[in-house]
Amino acid sequence: MNTTKSLIDANDAAEILLLTARRVRTLARDGQLPHIVLPGGEIRFDIADLTRFIESHKQPAAERGEK
């Protein structure tokens, strides 16, 4: 199994999350976004981790008439 195909850089992660690459790197540095640090300090993100991150941050829709 070639797992490197599921690893992407901060720019690609930013496109998926609709954020800037800088914000993605900040979230990773602050421990809020799972990431992998490669030798040399490069950061990569697993697409499956990004999907779980998105799912875990979904907010339920408000019932009609609620504020």
Helices and strands as residue ranges (DSSP letters): G 3-6, E 7-8, H 10-17, H 21-29, E 36-37, E 43-46, H 47-56
